[in-house]
Amino acid sequence: MNPESAGTDRWAAIGHAGEGDGDLDGMHLARTVTREVRRAGKHFLPQTLLLRLAEIRSGHAPDRRPHLRAFLDCVLDKHEGRYENRTYLSLPLLELLLGETDDAPDPNRMATLLIADVIRFELQAQAQAPDAESREPHASRESVDRDPPDPVTLRKRLRHALRFVGHDPTAPEADDLMSRATHVPGSRWADVAELLPRPAATEAGHWFDVTVQPVYVLHDEYFFIRALQAHEMVFTAIAAEVQEAIGALRAGRPAAAADRVDRAAGLLDRASALFRMVATMRPGHFSAFRQFTQGAGAIQSEQYKRFEILCGLPTGRRLGSEAFTHVPAVRAEAAGEGHDTVVRAYLDLRRSARFDEAEWNRFRSALGGLEERHQRWKSTHRSLAARMLGGEHGSGGTAGVPYLAECLDNRLFWQLGERTRVDEPA
């Protein structure tokens, strides 16, 4: 497939879009480009289009129209030789949608919105599938889906996605969604879709719809991108909880710190739930589009590593491994003079103040729960990778499944020691 052969006439609308000063012009441009990306795959965008988009971006100062600039930066990543996990997942644009206004979603709520969008996407594809063959060959990707899943796979995917959405405690519709997730007849999924949360109908909220930029044209890549985006959002929320735990320890409040660690552990369970949904991805689809995602592997996840370095400073071997050489910004944070961790804050407080022994036990129990959840998350990740990768190499040039198996030996709170008594700081 090579859209270049279609000539330059197709880009006539793009040639004039985005040149105005208003956000509506930028949104029109983004939607036009997104339709083409989903029709052809970002990897196959023609040079004429890419050069035109680069010209449009250069015509705007970096501090003007940040949503449009972030969008174009992500679309142009392959063209400009800076393709990575963040731009593959459109994280620069998604992150602009967090906390902009009082009604903007926090990261955990954003994860809910992302997976709710998966359900709507799958239901739309299912509704359009029967007459897809009769459509025009150049119809948009939104009209012609490329190999949607069979009914059994679709039901599994939808139910796992619905459980994830329903587990959001901030969603007023959570209880209803969870009850429907138990058993939803095929004819009732449209009713469920009406209950799903959506981004706010604001200018920023409209950009949510253009944050999926598949590199290829197969169906499963859309939901795979959304799942990885949700993963990043959940780990952003987890890191924030761990940061709050550090603050509580520095304020001499170990009980409050334990509550924050417990909340982080609950969110880690939520991150693990995403694996069950991703397990419905067909290996053939994954293998097909993965060849165009080299250089944008999950090993570049900054938020996961940020969570890790906030818990405790990793070993020198871990900091020198591929896991951290692929996230130099986080590695620099870990080496920074002002970097603080749960382990450091706990040990400092333990040495300087006395609290009721029950408080210390409560806090150490919370750490143990988070460690256990983390080990479970890593084990599930390894099992999923074994199914999808087999004997192939993993992202970042790692050995794939054997690399993930080695990671099971890593511990968040290794500096405390597995047998350290609560009254004997390491």
N, C-alpha and C positions, 0 to 999 in steps of 0.2 A: 504494500500500500504506500503510495507516494502522492500526497495532495499537491505537490508542486506542479504536477501535470495539469491541474485544473486551471492554471493560469492566474493572472493577478486580478481579474475582474471580481472574483469572490471577495476580495479585500477592499472593495470600493467603500462599503459602509464603514469599515474600520479606518479607512484613510482619513475620514473627517470626524470620526467619533473621538471623544476625549480631548478635543482641542478647545472646548469651551471652558468657562471658569467654574461652572457649577458641578455639584456632586452628581446630579442627574446625568450629565454628559459622561462622567467617569463610570457611573453604574451601567450606562448603556454600552460603553466600550467593554467593560468587564463581562457583561452577559454575552455580548457578541463573540468575544474571544473564547469564553468558556464553552459556548455551543460548539465552536470549531475544535477545541481541545477534546471534548467528549465525543465528537464525531470521528476524529482521526487519531487521537492520542498525542500527548505533548511531545513525545519523542519524534513525531513525524510532522511537526509544524513546519511549513515551508519557510525558507530564508526571507522571501519577500515580506511575509507577515512579521517575522521576528525583527527584521530591520526596521520596519515601520513602527512597531511597538517600542523599540529602543529610542527612536526619534521622538515619539510622543512623550516618553518618560523624561528624556533630556530637556524637554521644553518646560518642565516644571521644577521649581526649586524644591530641595529635599523636604523642607518644612511645610510645603503646601500639598493639600490633598493626600495625606499620608495613607489612606486606604487604597487609593489607586496606585500609589507608588509601591506599596507592599505587594499588591496584587501583581503588578508588572515585574517586580523583582523575582517573584516566585515563577512566573511564566517563562521568564528569560534565563533562568538559572542554567539550563543545559546549554543554551546558545552562548552564554558568556563564560562557560567553564567553571562555574561555582556551584554545581549541583550537589546538594546534600540533603540529609534527612529533614531538616527544618523547612527547606523550600519545597521538597516533595510533598510534605504535609501541610503546606501553606500556613505554618505556624506564625510567621511574622504578621500575617493578616488576622488570623484568629485571635492572637494576643491583643491586637488593637481593639477587639470587641469586648474585652474583659474590663469591667469596672470603669467604663467611660462615664457612665451616668449612674444615678441612684438605682435605676431599674436594670442596669446591665448585669449579666450573669457573672457569678464567681466561677472559678475553674471547675468545681464539682458539678455545678448546674450546667455549665457549658458541655461537659461530658454527657449529661443527660440529653441535652438538645441534639448533640451529634448522633447519638444512637437512636433517638426518636426519628431523626431524618433517615437513618438506615431503613427503619420500618416503612416509612412513607415511600422511599425509593423502591423497595422490594415489592410493595403492593402495587405501585404504579407500573412497574415492569411486568408484573403478573397480569394486570388488567390489559396491557397492550400486547402481550405475547401472542394471542391467537391469530391476530391479523397482521403480524409483523412482516410476513413474507410478501404481503401484497403491497407494501409501502414502496415509495421511490428509493432507488439505491443510494441517493445522496441525502436522504432525510437525516435529521439530526440524531445524535446519540440518544437524546431524550425520547425520541419517537421510535427508533429501532434499537432494541436491546440486543447485545451480542451474547447469546447462549445463557439465558437465565437458568437458575437451578431447577431441578425436578421438584415436584410437589412435596416429597418427603423431606428433602434437604431444606426447602424453603420454610416448611413448618418449624423445623428445628431452629433455624436461624431466627425466625420471627419470635419464637418463644424465649430464646436466650436473650434476644435484644429487649423484649418486653420486660423480662425480669430485671434486667439492668436498669431500665428506665424506672420501673416501679420501686426499686430499692433506693431511690433518691428521697431522703426524708424531707427535703424542702418542697417536693412536688405535692400540691394539694390533691392531685388525682392518684397518688401513689397506691392507696389501699385498693381502689377500684381496679387499677391496672394489674396489681398483683393477683387479685382474685380472678381476673380474666386470663392471666398468663397460665393458670392451671389447666384450663381447657377452653380453647377458642375454636368453635366450628369455622370452617373456611368462609362461610357466608357472613360471619360476624366481624371479620377483620376490618372491614370498612368502618364499623361502629367504633372499634378500638382506636382507629387512626384519628377519629374526631377528638378523642381524649388526650392525644399526645401533646406535650408542650411544644411551643414554637418560639423562635426568637422574637423579641419585641418588634413591633411594626414601626421601627425608627430607621433613620438613614443608615446608622451603623448596622442595625439588624439585617438590612437588605444585603449587606456584603457577605453574610453567612452563606448564602446560596452559591457563591462563586469560590468557595474554599475547597473544592475537590477538583484536582487537575490530574486525571489519570495519564499515565505515560503510554498506555495501550488501549485497546478497545473492548476487552472482555469484561463481562458483567461484574465478576467478583472483585475487581480492583476498587470499585467505588466503595463498597462496604468495608474492604480492607483498609483503605485510607481513613475512613471515618473511625474505625476501631482503633487505629494507631493514634489518631488525633485525640480520641477520648482517653486513651492510655496516658498521653502526655498531660492532658488536663487533670486527670486523677492524681498523677504524681506531682503536679504543681500544687495541688491541694494538700497532698501528703507532706511535701516539703514545708509548706506553710505551717502545718500543725506541729511538725518537729521544731521549727523555728520558734513557735510560741512556747513549746515545752522548754526550750533553752532559756527563753526569757523568764518563764515562771521559776526555773531553778535559780537563775541569777537574782530573782526577787525573793528568794527564800521560801518558795511555796511548792514543796515537792508533791503535795496532793494535787494541786492544779496541774503540775507538769505531768503527773500520771494520767490525768484525764485527757490531756492533749495527746499523749502517746497512745492511749486506748483509741482515740478518734483516728489517729494515723493508721493503727492496725485495722480498724474497720474499713477505712478507705482502701487499704491494701487488699482486703478481701474483695472489694469492688473491682479493683484492677484485675484480680485473678478471674473474676467472672467474665471479663472480656475474652479470655482465652477460649471459653466454651463456645462463644459465638464465632470466633475466628476459626475454630476447628471445623466449622461447616464449609469453609472455603475448599474448593476442589483443587487438589494438587496440580492438576493439569493447567488450570488458570494461573495459579501462583507461579509455576515454572515458566509460563508463556510471558507474563509481564515482568517477571523478576529480571530477565535478561536486560531490560531497559532501565532498571533501578540501581544498577551497580554504582556505588559511590554514595548511596543514600540509605545506608542500612540502619537498623534500629540500634546498633552499637553506638550511634551518635546521639542517642537520647540524653540530652543535658539534664532534664528534670529528674530522671531516675538517678543519675550520678549525683545530682545536687542533694537529693534525699539521702543518699548513702554517706556523703561527706558531712552532712549535718548530724547524723547519728554518732559517728565516731571517725577519726582519721583512719583511712584504710592503710593497710600495710604498704611498705615501700614497694614490694613486688606488685601489689595490686595497682598502685599509682603509676607504676612503670609499664603496665600491661596495655594491650590494645584498647581495653575498656576506657582508659583515661587519655591515651595519646590521641584518640579520636574526638575528645571533648576538651581541647586546650583551655578554654575559658573556665571550665569547672575545675580543671587541674590547677589553674592559677589561683582560683579561690581557695582551694584546699591548702595551698602553700602560703597564702596571704597571712601577714602578721596578725590581723584582727579576726581571723577565722575562728569561730567558736563551734563546739559540738556538745551534744547531750552528755557524752562521756566526760568531757572536761568540766562542764558545768556541774555535773553530779559529784565528781570527785572533789572539786573545790568546795562545794557546799557541805559535803560530808565531813571534810576536815575542819571546817570553820564554824559549824553550828551543830547543835544537838536537837533532834526532834524525837517524837515518840517513835518507838521501833516499828509500830504498825505502819507509820507513814513511809518509812524506808522500805518495808516489805511490800507495801502497796506499789511503790514506784518500781522496785526491781521486778515485781510480778508483771507490771505493764511492759517493761523492757523485754521480758521473756516472751510475752504474747506477741509483741511486734517482731521479735527475732523468729519465732515459730512461723508466723504468717509469711515473713519474707522467705524463709526456706521453702515453704509450701509453694509460694509464687514462683520461685526459681525452678522447682521440680516440675511444675506444670508447664512452664515455658520450655524446658528441655524436652518434655514429652511431645509437645506440639511441634517443636522444631524437628524432632525425629520423624514425625509423620509427614511434614511438608518438605524437609530438605533431604531426608535419607542420608546418603553419604556425601552430599555436596558440601562445599565450603559455605561458611556463614558470612554475614556482613563484615566488612572491614578486613577481609582476607583471613578471618579466623578459621579454625578447623570445623566450625559448625557445631554439631551436637557434642563432640568431645570437649570443645571449649566450654559449652554451657555446663557440662558435667563437672568440669574442674571448678567452675564458679560456685558449685554447691558447697565447697569447702570454705568459702568466704563467710565471715560473720560481721554483722553490723557493730556489735559491741565486744569484739574480741579482746579489747584492752582491759575489760573487766574480768576476763577469765571465766570459764564455765563453772569452776568450783569456788569462785570467790565468795566468801561469806558476806552477808549484807552489812555486817559490822566491822569488816576488815577491807577497806578500800584497797584496790590494787595499786 
